[in-house]
Amino acid sequence: MGIRALLFAILLWIPLAGCHDRALDGTLRMGLATAPRNRDPRFATDATSERINRLLHRRLVEFDAASRPVPALAT
């Protein structure tokens, strides 16, 4: 019975081991399914690269809900 209680305690402790309070260092962290292939907005061909580039760079032109171009940085 002592071994079972010890194994149960270890199994409960494992998920909690990663839950500690880190000092806030101003870093934004986000989970992604895959790594971006390219962070250059001119050559971003995959969805993850596109998502990262939209967070990092503003565009000259955006598109509205009807897929019409609307000015963003451009006037």
Secondary structure as GFF3:
##gff-version 3
##sequence-region A 1 75
A	DSSP	alpha_helix	2	16	.	.	.	ID=ss1
A	DSSP	alpha_helix	47	56	.	.	.	ID=ss2
A	DSSP	beta_strand	61	63	.	.	.	ID=ss3
A	DSSP	beta_strand	69	71	.	.	.	ID=ss4
###
